[in-house]
Amino acid sequence: MNNQSSIYKLFVKYLEDNCTPEEVRQLLLYFDDGENEKVLKALIRAELGFVEHDEGSIGKTETAVSKVKSIIIKEISDRSAHESKSKKNYSIKKWLKIAALWLVLIASTLLFFNQYFKNRYKFRNAKQLQYVVTRPAEKRILQLYDGTKIWLSPSSSLEYKDQLIGKFREVKLEGEAFFEVAKDKKHPFIIHTGQIQTEVVGTSFNIRAFEKQHKVTVTVVTGIVKVSVWSATNAKIKQVTLKPNQSADFTKETRTLKTDSVPNIQPEIKRRDGILTYNGTPVPDVIADFRRYYNLSIELENKSVQCLCYGEFDTTKPIKIVLDQLAAAINAKVVYKNERYILQGGCDER
């Protein structure tokens, strides 16, 4: 009985409790041969539905097979030593031992089976995670598996999965991005940004969530967006629902979440292309944006720090043009010294 296909059929037949005593004897004798150990391993995996395995799972298989094989050998040895006893007594002992053998087999392989799929699930999830990081002065446009488009701003990062797992489409954002989310009512799209969770079905909006800035801002262009604040213990503290031309600001220090109207939504759409509009924004925040978009050293003198900025700046243009425009807006001047730009004076000198 050297044919592996026949052994497999006999193995399955035994699991179904349809083997004759002679077939059981043939099966035990076959596995007593050390050269057939690979067949035993393959049969165990086949019956449990294993397709792939890593280094850890191979070790567990080796342990299970060794344990089963030692019991098989002992069974054959005991049978030979007791052949002179009555057939009835031997038959009872033989079946008890075979029952014990399969109990050990089931216990060992089920443990392996459970651990295997835990490892497999972790490996699969880790494999599906994708990371995109933009350097200063670098922008990226991404399209996810569901058709969602994302404009990732400079100095930002996005973590996402390359396929749907579970009920939600989830990403993790650090920095700024503009989203055009593909509509799917059955699988809401969720963006995690620190303590803030933004949930949509299909809509377009912008999120600014830089770690070093004191607030997170979500601005809606189309559709409906739910913005929630979560505690460190994963409890929802507060939630607001935004409609088009509305925004939500979460202030990190006070942990407050407030909404506001946005009369002109076009600046948010232009931001994805690097055209930045400010309407009474503190100049230090404007300079922080310029540093990210140009990857250059830009400093402010004390007077400029107190200024507010109004105007639109196209960051596709050279930095000198953009800084001259900002200086003119706040009545300051630009000085280039030691490979850095310095904004001197401003606003209160008018």
C-alpha positions as CSV (number, residue, x, y, z in Angstrom):
1,M,0.0,0.0,0.0
2,N,2.5,2.6,-1.2
3,N,0.3,4.8,-3.1
4,Q,-0.2,8.1,-1.3
5,S,-3.6,8.7,-2.9
6,S,-4.8,5.4,-1.4
7,I,-3.4,6.3,2.0
8,Y,-5.2,9.6,1.8
9,K,-8.5,7.9,1.0
10,L,-8.0,5.4,3.8
11,F,-7.2,8.2,6.2
12,V,-10.4,10.0,5.3
13,K,-12.3,6.7,5.6
14,Y,-10.9,6.2,9.1
15,L,-12.0,9.7,10.1
16,E,-15.5,8.8,8.9
17,D,-15.4,5.6,11.0
18,N,-15.7,3.3,8.0
19,C,-12.4,1.4,8.2
20,T,-12.3,-2.4,8.7
21,P,-9.9,-3.7,11.4
22,E,-7.6,-4.8,8.6
23,E,-7.6,-1.3,7.0
24,V,-6.8,0.2,10.4
25,R,-3.8,-2.2,10.7
26,Q,-2.6,-1.2,7.3
27,L,-2.8,2.5,8.2
28,L,-0.9,2.0,11.4
29,L,1.8,-0.1,9.7
30,Y,2.2,2.5,7.0
31,F,2.8,5.3,9.4
32,D,5.3,3.2,11.3
33,D,7.7,3.8,8.4
34,G,9.8,6.9,9.0
35,E,9.8,7.7,5.3
36,N,6.1,8.3,5.5
37,E,6.2,11.0,8.1
38,K,5.8,13.7,5.4
39,V,2.6,12.0,4.3
40,L,1.2,12.1,7.8
41,K,1.9,15.8,8.1
42,A,0.2,16.5,4.8
43,L,-2.8,14.5,5.8
44,I,-3.2,16.4,9.1
45,R,-3.0,19.7,7.2
46,A,-5.3,18.6,4.5
47,E,-8.0,17.5,6.9
48,L,-7.8,20.8,8.9
49,G,-7.9,22.9,5.8
50,F,-4.3,24.4,6.0
51,V,-3.1,26.0,2.9
52,E,-0.1,28.1,3.9
53,H,2.1,28.2,7.0
54,D,4.9,30.3,8.4
55,E,7.9,29.2,10.4
56,G,6.0,29.2,13.7
57,S,3.2,27.0,12.4
58,I,5.6,24.5,10.9
59,G,7.2,24.0,14.3
60,K,3.8,23.3,15.9
61,T,3.0,20.8,13.1
62,E,6.3,19.0,13.8
63,T,5.4,18.7,17.5
64,A,1.9,17.4,16.8
65,V,3.1,14.8,14.2
66,S,5.9,13.6,16.5
67,K,3.4,13.1,19.3
68,V,1.0,11.2,17.1
69,K,3.8,9.1,15.5
70,S,5.2,8.0,18.9
71,I,1.7,6.8,19.9
72,I,1.3,4.9,16.6
73,I,4.6,3.2,17.1
74,K,3.7,2.3,20.6
75,E,0.4,0.9,19.4
76,I,2.1,-1.4,16.9
77,S,4.6,-2.5,19.5
78,D,2.0,-3.3,22.0
79,R,0.0,-5.2,19.5
80,S,3.0,-7.5,18.7
81,A,3.7,-8.1,22.3
82,H,0.2,-9.2,23.1
83,E,-0.6,-11.3,20.0
84,S,-0.8,-14.4,22.2
85,K,-3.7,-13.0,24.2
86,S,-7.3,-13.6,23.4
87,K,-8.6,-11.9,20.3
88,K,-11.4,-10.4,22.2
89,N,-9.3,-8.7,24.9
90,Y,-6.8,-7.5,22.3
91,S,-9.6,-6.0,20.2
92,I,-10.9,-4.0,23.1
93,K,-7.4,-2.7,24.0
94,K,-6.6,-1.9,20.4
95,W,-9.7,0.2,19.9
96,L,-9.2,2.0,23.2
97,K,-5.6,2.9,22.2
98,I,-6.7,4.0,18.7
99,A,-9.4,6.2,20.4
100,A,-6.6,7.7,22.6
101,L,-4.5,8.2,19.6
102,W,-7.1,10.3,17.8
103,L,-7.9,12.3,21.0
104,V,-4.2,13.3,21.2
105,L,-4.2,14.1,17.4
106,I,-7.4,16.3,17.8
107,A,-6.0,18.1,20.8
108,S,-2.7,18.8,19.2
109,T,-3.9,19.9,15.8
110,L,-6.8,22.0,17.1
111,L,-4.3,24.0,19.2
112,F,-2.2,24.4,16.1
113,F,-5.2,25.2,14.0
114,N,-6.2,28.0,16.4
115,Q,-2.8,29.5,16.6
116,Y,-2.2,29.2,12.9
117,F,-5.2,31.3,12.0
118,K,-4.5,33.9,14.6
119,N,-1.0,34.3,13.1
120,R,-2.5,34.2,9.6
121,Y,-5.0,37.0,10.5
122,K,-2.3,39.2,12.0
123,F,0.0,38.6,9.0
124,R,-2.8,39.3,6.5
125,N,-3.8,42.6,8.2
126,A,-0.1,43.7,8.5
127,K,0.4,42.9,4.8
128,Q,-2.7,44.9,3.8
129,L,-1.6,48.1,5.7
130,Q,-0.2,50.8,3.4
131,Y,1.7,53.9,4.5
132,V,2.2,57.0,2.5
133,V,4.4,59.9,3.8
134,T,5.0,63.2,2.1
135,R,8.2,65.2,2.8
136,P,8.2,69.0,3.1
137,A,7.5,70.5,-0.4
138,E,6.0,67.2,-1.6
139,K,2.3,66.6,-2.4
140,R,0.7,63.3,-3.4
141,I,-2.6,62.3,-5.0
142,L,-3.8,58.8,-4.0
143,Q,-6.7,56.7,-5.2
144,L,-7.9,53.9,-2.9
145,Y,-9.4,50.5,-3.8
146,D,-13.0,51.9,-3.5
147,G,-12.4,54.9,-5.8
148,T,-11.8,57.4,-3.0
149,K,-9.3,60.2,-4.0
150,I,-7.0,61.8,-1.5
151,W,-4.8,64.9,-2.0
152,L,-2.1,64.6,0.7
153,S,-0.4,67.9,1.6
154,P,3.3,68.3,2.4
155,S,4.7,66.9,5.7
156,S,1.7,64.6,6.1
157,S,1.1,60.8,6.4
158,L,-1.7,58.4,5.7
159,E,-2.2,54.9,6.9
160,Y,-4.8,52.7,5.1
161,K,-5.7,49.2,4.0
162,D,-5.6,48.1,0.4
163,Q,-9.0,46.3,0.6
164,L,-12.2,46.3,2.6
165,I,-12.0,44.5,6.0
166,G,-15.1,44.5,8.2
167,K,-17.9,47.1,8.1
168,F,-15.8,50.2,7.7
169,R,-13.3,51.8,5.3
170,E,-10.8,53.3,7.7
171,V,-7.7,55.5,7.4
172,K,-5.4,57.3,9.8
173,L,-4.2,60.8,8.9
174,E,-1.4,63.0,10.4
175,G,-1.2,66.4,8.7
176,E,-3.5,67.7,6.0
177,A,-5.5,66.1,3.2
178,F,-8.5,66.7,0.9
179,F,-10.9,63.8,0.5
180,E,-13.3,62.9,-2.3
181,V,-14.9,59.8,-0.8
182,A,-16.6,57.2,-3.0
183,K,-20.2,56.7,-1.9
184,D,-20.9,53.4,-0.1
185,K,-23.8,53.5,2.4
186,K,-23.0,50.0,3.7
187,H,-19.4,50.8,4.5
188,P,-18.9,54.2,6.1
189,F,-15.5,55.9,5.6
190,I,-13.8,56.9,8.8
191,I,-10.7,59.1,9.2
192,H,-8.8,58.9,12.5
193,T,-6.8,62.0,13.5
194,G,-5.7,61.7,17.1
195,Q,-8.8,62.2,19.3
196,I,-10.9,63.2,16.4
197,Q,-12.9,60.7,14.2
198,T,-14.5,61.9,11.0
199,E,-17.2,59.6,9.5
200,V,-18.8,60.0,6.0
201,V,-20.6,57.9,3.4
202,G,-19.7,59.7,0.3
203,T,-18.6,63.4,0.3
204,S,-15.7,65.8,-0.1
205,F,-14.0,67.7,2.6
206,N,-10.6,68.9,4.0
207,I,-8.9,68.0,7.3
208,R,-6.1,69.8,8.9
209,A,-4.6,67.9,11.8
210,F,-0.9,68.6,12.3
211,E,0.4,67.3,15.6
212,K,2.2,70.6,16.5
213,Q,-0.8,72.8,15.8
214,H,-3.3,73.6,18.6
215,K,-6.4,72.6,16.7
216,V,-7.9,70.2,14.2
217,T,-10.2,71.6,11.5
218,V,-12.7,69.7,9.3
219,T,-14.3,71.7,6.5
220,V,-17.1,70.2,4.3
221,V,-17.5,70.9,0.6
222,T,-20.2,68.4,-0.3
223,G,-22.3,65.9,1.6
224,I,-22.7,65.3,5.3
225,V,-19.9,64.6,7.7
226,K,-20.0,63.5,11.4
227,V,-17.1,64.7,13.5
228,S,-16.6,63.1,16.9
229,V,-14.3,63.6,19.9
230,W,-13.1,60.4,21.6
231,S,-11.5,60.0,25.0
232,A,-8.3,58.0,25.8
233,T,-10.6,55.2,27.0
234,N,-12.3,55.0,23.6
235,A,-15.5,56.7,24.7
236,K,-17.3,59.2,22.5
237,I,-17.3,62.6,24.3
238,K,-19.0,64.8,21.7
239,Q,-20.3,64.7,18.1
240,V,-21.4,67.3,15.6
241,T,-22.9,66.8,12.1
242,L,-21.6,69.1,9.4
243,K,-23.3,70.1,6.1
244,P,-21.7,71.8,3.0
245,N,-20.1,75.2,3.8
246,Q,-19.6,74.3,7.4
247,S,-16.5,73.5,9.5
248,A,-15.7,72.1,12.9
249,D,-12.7,73.2,15.0
250,F,-11.4,71.0,17.8
251,T,-9.1,72.9,20.2
252,K,-6.6,70.5,21.8
253,E,-5.9,72.5,25.0
254,T,-9.5,73.0,26.0
255,R,-10.9,69.9,24.3
256,T,-13.7,71.9,22.8
257,L,-15.5,71.3,19.5
258,K,-17.3,74.1,17.8
259,T,-18.9,74.6,14.4
260,D,-18.9,77.5,12.1
261,S,-20.3,78.5,8.7
262,V,-18.0,78.9,5.7
263,P,-19.5,81.5,3.3
264,N,-17.0,80.8,0.5
265,I,-15.9,77.2,0.1
266,Q,-13.7,77.7,-2.9
267,P,-10.5,78.3,-0.8
268,E,-10.8,74.8,0.7
269,I,-11.0,73.3,-2.8
270,K,-8.0,75.4,-3.9
271,R,-5.9,74.2,-0.9
272,R,-5.6,70.7,-2.4
273,D,-3.7,72.3,-5.3
274,G,-1.4,74.3,-3.1
275,I,-3.3,77.7,-3.3
276,L,-3.6,78.9,0.3
277,T,-6.2,81.5,1.4
278,Y,-6.1,83.2,4.8
279,N,-8.8,85.4,6.3
280,G,-7.4,86.8,9.6
281,T,-5.0,84.0,10.2
282,P,-2.1,84.6,12.6
283,V,1.1,85.0,10.6
284,P,3.0,82.3,12.5
285,D,0.4,79.8,11.2
286,V,0.9,81.1,7.6
287,I,4.7,80.8,7.9
288,A,4.3,77.2,9.2
289,D,2.4,76.4,6.0
290,F,5.1,78.0,3.9
291,R,7.8,76.0,5.6
292,R,5.9,72.8,4.8
293,Y,5.3,73.7,1.2
294,Y,8.8,75.0,0.4
295,N,11.0,73.1,2.9
296,L,13.0,76.3,3.7
297,S,14.0,78.2,6.9
298,I,11.7,81.1,7.4
299,E,11.7,83.2,10.6
300,L,9.7,86.0,12.1
301,E,10.7,89.0,14.1
302,N,8.6,89.7,17.2
303,K,6.5,92.4,15.5
304,S,5.5,90.1,12.7
305,V,4.4,87.4,15.1
306,Q,1.5,89.6,16.3
307,C,0.1,90.2,12.7
308,L,-2.9,88.7,11.1
309,C,-2.9,87.6,7.4
310,Y,-5.5,88.2,4.7
311,G,-4.9,87.1,1.2
312,E,-4.3,84.2,-1.3
313,F,-0.9,82.7,-2.0
314,D,0.0,80.3,-4.8
315,T,2.7,78.0,-3.5
316,T,3.5,76.7,-7.0
317,K,5.3,80.1,-7.4
318,P,8.9,80.8,-6.1
319,I,9.2,81.4,-2.4
320,K,10.5,85.0,-2.9
321,I,7.3,86.0,-4.7
322,V,5.1,84.5,-2.0
323,L,7.1,86.1,0.9
324,D,7.1,89.5,-0.8
325,Q,3.3,89.2,-1.2
326,L,3.0,88.4,2.5
327,A,5.4,91.2,3.5
328,A,3.3,93.7,1.5
329,A,0.1,92.5,3.2
330,I,1.4,93.1,6.7
331,N,3.8,96.1,6.0
332,A,6.9,94.1,6.7
333,K,10.1,93.4,4.6
334,V,11.9,90.2,3.7
335,V,15.6,89.8,4.4
336,Y,17.6,86.8,3.2
337,K,20.6,86.0,5.4
338,N,22.7,82.9,6.2
339,E,20.5,80.7,3.9
340,R,17.3,81.7,5.7
341,Y,14.4,84.2,5.1
342,I,13.5,86.7,7.9
343,L,10.3,88.7,8.0
344,Q,11.1,92.0,9.7
345,G,8.6,94.5,11.1
346,G,5.0,94.5,10.2
347,C,1.4,95.4,10.9
348,D,1.7,97.8,13.8
349,E,4.0,100.1,11.9
350,R,1.3,101.2,9.5
